[in-house]
């Protein structure tokens, strides 16, 4: 089940322990428009709130943030190579996050949608 953050990322548990998939919400995808480039940040380890990817679209440039201190497990290379395929169901990156409480404390979809309407 996906959980959401006010910065428009979602997180979902992967099959491996402490591995979480990170993507962006439907709201963020719609606001960005057609994504033309996805840039990896040259780092393997990140602190909470740091940029892990940069999305460039025809409308804007947007950062994707890690919700918690994490290390890169893997990238969704298909999306990196074909950014025009990005939609709200695709994960961009898989992260190893030591503290699983970040997932438990994130918003469900209804709570996320309520906060973006404000």
N, C-alpha and C positions, 0 to 999 in steps of 0.2 A: 504494500500500500504506500502510495506517495504521501509525503508530508511536505509542507510548504513554509517558506520564510518570507518576511516582509520585503526582502530584496529580490523577490520573484524567482528564486531558485526552488527546485523541489529535490527531495532526497528519498531514496528508496533502498531498502535492504537488498543486498545481493545474496547469492547462495553461500558465498564464503563468509566466514566469521570476520566481523569488523570491517567488511567491505560494503560500501554504499555507493550507489549510482547517483549522479548529480546531473540535473537538467534544468531547463527554464520553463516557466509556466506558459500556458496558452496566452495569457494576458501579455507577457513579455514578447512572445513570438509575434503576436499581432502588432504590438507597438513598434517592433523592430522592422517589420516588413521583410523583404527578401534578403536573406543573409548571403553575402558574397565571399566572405573570408572568415576563417576561425584561426586565431593565433594562439599557440601554446605559449605560456609563460615559462621562460627557461629556469625552472626550479623543480625540484622533486618533493620538497617539503614546504609546507605552508602553515602559517599561524592563522588562527580564526580571523575571518574577515578579509583575508588577502585575496587578490585577484588570481584565479587559476587559469582563466581563458579570457580572450578578448574577441568579441563578436563584432564584425563589421557588416553593416547592411546598407542598403540604398538610402535609408533614412537617418541612421545614427551609428555610433560606436558604443558598445556596452560591455562592461566587465561582468564576468561571472565570478562570484565569490565563494570561498569555502566557508561553511558555517562553523567549522571547528578546526582546530589544529589537525592536519592530515598530511599524508604522503600519497603521491600518485601511485595507483595500482595499475591503471591502464587508461588509455584514451580510446574513444570511439573513432578509430582511424577512418572509417567510411565517411563519417560526417566531416572530419577535418579535411578530407580530400574532396568531398562533395557537399559543401555547406548549404547549397540550395535545397537539399533534402531535409533540412532541420525542421522539425515540428515539435509540439509540446510533449509528445510521447517519447521522444528520443533522449537517451542520456548522452551527455557530452563526455563525461569522464567518470571513472570509478576511483574512489578514494579509500584509503585505509584510515579509519577514524578510531582512535583508541577509546574514546568516551561515547558509548552508545546512547547516553541520555540526551544528546543533541537531537536524535531522531524522535525519542519519546516526547520531547518538549516542543517539537515543531507543530505547526498548525495543520489541522485537517483541511480538506478542500473548502468546506463551507466557511470556516473561520477565515481562511485566506481570501476568499471571494468577498466576504463582508468587509475586510479591511481595505481592499483595493477600491471599493465603492465609496469609501469615506473621502 
